[in-house]
Amino acid sequence: MSYIGGQAAASPKPGTDFVVIGAGMSRTGTKSFGEALSIILEGPVHDAGVQCNAGHRVAGERWLEVLELGAIPPESRTKTQHNKIQYLLSELTEGYVATVDWPANFMTEELLQLHPNAVVICTTRDPDSWAKSLAILGQVMNNWYFPFLVSVLPKVGLHSRWREGWEKMVRSRYQVPSSASEHFNIVIHEDYLRKVVPKEKLHFYTLGSGWGPLCEILGVPVPAIPFPHCNRGDDIRRTYRNFMFAGAAAWTGIFGSAFVVWWLLARKNSIWSIVSMLKSATSRKS
């Protein structure tokens, strides 16, 4: 089983009511938030980031389809494209109490159309602190060798397509030139949410505030257990370091196998050359 930030992909539970759209950006405590929701709502949470990288391959493919269609501005979509997005999101969220993390957070508007009774909770943090945290993630993922190393790994090997999907969605959804930090940030995302989500549906939540405010939003009792704390600072580095080691091992196996095949073929050709020379020498003697 694969893990992202110490978490495995949750399996859906048939008959589960969908309650929360987690609209917070990555690096705002989405992993801990998702774990907290699974406790107080007593059901599985669809962590889109975990599902795409460590879940069933179908989930990743579905989210890539959603991103491709989601990059088309809502006013420019055909009815068929709109219905396809709703169908894919319905398939992805069925059996879960909530969604969290990217790419689900970019589809908050469409998820609310699909689940009009759900509440939207955006985990948030200080913009400067968020930018620094995202920069650390970027340093890990956006180097020249990471895409090459993981390209042979299932799901993770789709890194270049995820990157392209992220870039297209940022430019289309937020009307900015690129996802670079000078153009896009957490404030822009949260301002967008205020435009597309009804005021009475939208809640902002800071992870450090604990159980109280979250349970008040959802109208549930406060659990008698500590608030979960997942995906600590070094977890993301460890996760992607493991991906790189796995990719390097896979490439070593590929090149090693290719060398063995080449060596066997070369050896076979050498043997046949020797046999041919012996036959030729024997023929001349006769």
BALOKOL-143792 format. One record per residue (C-alpha): x, z, y; residue in one letter. Coordinates in steps of 0.05 Angstrom, whole numbers, padded with zeros to 5 digits, always signed. Layout:
BALOKOL-143792
XZYA ...
//
This chain:
BALOKOL-143792
+00000+00000+00000M +00025-00019+00070S +00025+00029+00129Y +00028+00019+00204I +00048+00080+00245G +00039+00122+00183G -00032+00098+00171Q -00063+00054+00117A -00120+00006+00128A -00187+00040+00117A -00238+00009+00070S -00310-00003+00093P -00366+00041+00069K -00431+00003+00057P -00490+00028+00098G -00447+00060+00152T -00476+00058+00223D -00430+00030+00277F -00423+00080+00334V -00361+00070+00377V -00324+00012+00407I -00253+00037+00421G -00233-00004+00482A -00167+00029+00499G -00102-00010+00501M -00049-00002+00448S -00001+00056+00463R -00057+00100+00491T -00063+00142+00428G -00108+00093+00390T -00083+00116+00322K -00097+00190+00335S -00163+00170+00368F -00184+00130+00307G -00167+00187+00261E -00207+00235+00305A -00268+00189+00303L -00264+00184+00227S -00267+00260+00224I -00325+00274+00272I -00366+00212+00253L -00350+00222+00179E -00336+00149+00164G -00281+00096+00162P -00253+00068+00227V -00231-00005+00233H -00163+00000+00265D -00154-00074+00281A -00078-00069+00289G -00070-00035+00221V -00120-00082+00188Q -00084-00144+00214C -00015-00122+00191N -00028-00076+00131A -00099-00092+00109G -00129-00148+00068H -00103-00216+00088R -00174-00240+00101V -00182-00189+00157A -00121-00217+00193G -00145-00288+00185E -00214-00269+00212R -00183-00235+00273W -00141-00297+00287L -00205-00338+00286E -00237-00289+00334V -00177-00293+00382L -00178-00369+00380E -00252-00371+00399L -00247-00310+00445G -00196-00346+00488A -00251-00394+00508I -00286-00366+00570P -00356-00341+00552P -00389-00389+00601E -00353-00448+00568S -00370-00431+00496R -00420-00472+00457T -00476-00436+00422K -00441-00451+00356T -00377-00418+00381Q -00415-00357+00406H -00451-00349+00340N -00386-00357+00302K -00354-00301+00341I -00414-00256+00328Q -00413-00273+00254Y -00339-00258+00248L -00344-00192+00286L -00404-00172+00244S -00364-00186+00181E -00304-00147+00206L -00342-00085+00231T -00393-00079+00175E -00384-00012+00139G -00345+00021+00195Y -00364+00074+00246V -00317+00047+00300A -00263-00002+00320T -00198+00016+00356V -00135-00020+00380D -00118-00093+00391W -00146-00145+00381P -00214-00110+00377A -00205-00078+00446N -00201-00148+00477F -00269-00165+00447M -00306-00105+00476T -00357-00149+00512E -00375-00187+00449E -00375-00124+00405L -00425-00092+00452L -00470-00153+00447Q -00466-00145+00371L -00475-00069+00372H -00518-00054+00434P -00529+00018+00413N -00455+00034+00409A -00416+00071+00463V -00351+00045+00492V -00295+00095+00495I -00230+00074+00528C -00170+00117+00513T -00126+00117+00575T -00060+00144+00602R -00017+00142+00664D -00001+00068+00679P +00074+00079+00687D +00079+00119+00623S +00038+00065+00587W +00083+00009+00613A +00146+00045+00589K +00115+00057+00520S +00094-00016+00514L +00164-00038+00535A +00193+00001+00477I +00146-00036+00430L +00165-00102+00461G +00239-00088+00451Q +00226-00077+00377V +00183-00138+00366M +00202-00191+00417N +00274-00205+00398N +00299-00271+00371W +00308-00249+00299Y +00244-00209+00285F +00197-00269+00279P +00247-00304+00232F +00258-00244+00187L +00184-00228+00178V +00160-00301+00173S +00163-00297+00097V +00123-00232+00092L +00047-00234+00079P +00006-00218+00142K +00066-00195+00183V +00093-00266+00178G +00037-00287+00224L +00074-00254+00281H +00082-00318+00322S +00007-00333+00316R -00010-00262+00338W +00036-00269+00398R +00004-00335+00416E -00066-00305+00409G -00047-00246+00453W -00020-00292+00507E -00081-00338+00507K -00130-00280+00509M -00094-00245+00567V -00092-00308+00609R -00165-00327+00594S -00198-00259+00594R -00162-00227+00653Y -00148-00290+00694Q -00073-00276+00701V -00014-00324+00694P +00016-00289+00634S +00020-00223+00596S +00086-00205+00630A +00086-00136+00661S +00086-00164+00731E +00019-00198+00717H -00018-00155+00666F -00025-00080+00657N -00071-00025+00634I -00106-00021+00702V -00127-00094+00698I -00156-00083+00629H -00195-00021+00651E -00222-00056+00713D -00246-00112+00668Y -00283-00062+00624L -00318-00034+00686R -00344-00104+00701K -00370-00122+00632V -00394-00055+00604V -00455-00019+00634P -00434+00044+00670K -00476+00090+00626E -00442+00060+00564K -00369+00066+00587L -00328+00129+00578H -00254+00141+00592F -00218+00191+00549Y -00148+00220+00553T -00120+00240+00486L -00089+00305+00511G -00158+00332+00529S -00172+00347+00455G -00237+00352+00417W -00283+00378+00472G -00294+00317+00517P -00296+00269+00458L -00348+00310+00420C -00389+00317+00484E -00391+00242+00493I -00415+00232+00421L -00460+00293+00418G -00427+00322+00357V -00399+00392+00342P -00326+00408+00354V -00288+00410+00287P -00252+00473+00267A -00187+00435+00254I -00130+00413+00299P -00137+00347+00335F -00098+00293+00295P -00032+00268+00322H -00011+00202+00291C +00039+00148+00307N +00092+00191+00340R +00147+00161+00382G +00193+00141+00324D +00137+00117+00278D +00132+00048+00310I +00207+00037+00306R +00208+00060+00234R +00150+00014+00217T +00181-00048+00246Y +00250-00030+00219R +00218-00029+00150N +00187-00097+00163F +00256-00125+00182M +00289-00095+00121F +00234-00124+00076A +00241-00192+00110G +00317-00190+00103A +00310-00173+00029A +00260-00230+00019A +00306-00280+00053W +00365-00255+00011T +00323-00267-00051G +00304-00337-00027I +00375-00358-00010F +00402-00324-00073G +00352-00361-00117S +00369-00427-00082A +00443-00415-00095F +00431-00399-00169V +00391-00463-00177V +00445-00503-00141W +00499-00471-00184W +00461-00486-00249L +00449-00558-00229L +00522-00566-00208A +00544-00535-00274R +00497-00580-00313K +00524-00642-00278N +00595-00619-00292S +00580-00609-00365I +00548-00678-00370W +00608-00708-00335S +00655-00677-00386I +00611-00701-00443V +00610-00771-00414S +00686-00771-00407M +00695-00749-00479L +00646-00802-00504K +00683-00854-00463S +00751-00832-00491A +00724-00833-00562T +00695-00903-00552S +00763-00930-00528R +00798-00900-00588K +00750-00933-00636S 
//
